[in-house]
Amino acid sequence: MPDEWDERVQMISTDGVDLDRLRHSVNGRVMLPGEDGYDSARALWNAMVDRRPAVVVRCASSADVAAAVDFSEYLTARLPLF
């Protein structure tokens, strides 16, 4: 199941998605592939696992978690929460 979940997450396209909506609704950082901090934020303790989520949200509060979950529903997919 985790492999299928990871494949679905990696297939999410953020093209045409209003990411400013997410960025303005959280106090934490929102990072996309290629942006500063993305690779270190997505790194797991197990170096053999190399997941590349479409969006990484470094939540600063429970309100940020709620906003990230709401946004994932907006994308009609689940984003991994690390």
C-alpha positions as CSV (number, residue, x, y, z in Angstrom):
1,M,0.0,0.0,0.0
2,P,2.7,2.6,0.8
3,D,4.2,2.2,-2.7
4,E,0.9,2.7,-4.4
5,W,0.3,5.8,-2.2
6,D,3.7,7.2,-3.0
7,E,3.1,6.7,-6.7
8,R,-0.2,8.6,-6.6
9,V,1.4,11.4,-4.7
10,Q,4.2,11.8,-7.2
11,M,1.7,11.9,-10.0
12,I,0.0,15.0,-8.6
13,S,0.5,18.0,-10.8
14,T,0.6,21.4,-9.3
15,D,0.4,23.0,-12.8
16,G,-2.5,25.5,-12.8
17,V,-3.1,25.1,-9.1
18,D,-3.3,28.2,-7.0
19,L,-0.5,27.6,-4.6
20,D,-0.6,31.2,-3.4
21,R,-3.9,30.1,-1.7
22,L,-1.9,27.5,0.4
23,R,1.0,29.8,1.0
24,H,-1.2,32.5,2.4
25,S,-3.2,30.2,4.6
26,V,-0.2,28.7,6.6
27,N,2.5,30.3,8.8
28,G,4.9,27.5,7.9
29,R,6.8,27.1,4.7
30,V,5.4,25.7,1.4
31,M,8.0,24.2,-0.8
32,L,7.9,22.7,-4.3
33,P,10.5,20.6,-6.1
34,G,13.5,22.7,-7.0
35,E,12.8,25.3,-4.4
36,D,15.3,26.0,-1.5
37,G,14.7,23.6,1.4
38,Y,12.5,21.1,-0.5
39,D,15.1,18.3,-0.6
40,S,16.0,18.6,3.0
41,A,12.4,18.9,4.1
42,R,11.4,15.7,2.2
43,A,14.4,13.7,3.4
44,L,13.5,10.7,5.6
45,W,15.7,9.0,8.1
46,N,15.9,6.0,5.8
47,A,18.1,7.1,2.9
48,M,16.9,4.1,0.8
49,V,13.5,5.8,0.6
50,D,13.4,8.6,-2.0
51,R,9.9,10.2,-2.1
52,R,9.3,13.3,-4.0
53,P,5.9,14.8,-3.0
54,A,4.4,17.5,-5.2
55,V,4.2,19.9,-2.3
56,V,5.9,19.9,1.1
57,V,4.3,22.0,3.9
58,R,6.4,22.5,7.1
59,C,3.5,23.1,9.4
60,A,4.1,25.6,12.3
61,S,0.7,24.9,14.0
62,S,-2.3,22.8,14.1
63,A,-4.0,25.4,11.9
64,D,-1.3,24.8,9.3
65,V,-2.0,21.1,9.4
66,A,-5.7,21.8,8.9
67,A,-4.9,24.1,5.9
68,A,-2.6,21.5,4.4
69,V,-5.2,18.8,4.7
70,D,-7.9,21.1,3.2
71,F,-5.5,21.9,0.3
72,S,-4.9,18.2,-0.3
73,E,-8.6,17.7,-0.5
74,Y,-8.7,20.6,-3.0
75,L,-6.2,18.7,-5.1
76,T,-8.4,15.6,-4.7
77,A,-5.4,13.6,-3.5
78,R,-3.7,13.0,-0.2
79,L,-0.3,14.7,0.4
80,P,2.2,12.9,2.6
81,L,2.7,14.5,6.0
82,F,6.2,14.1,7.4
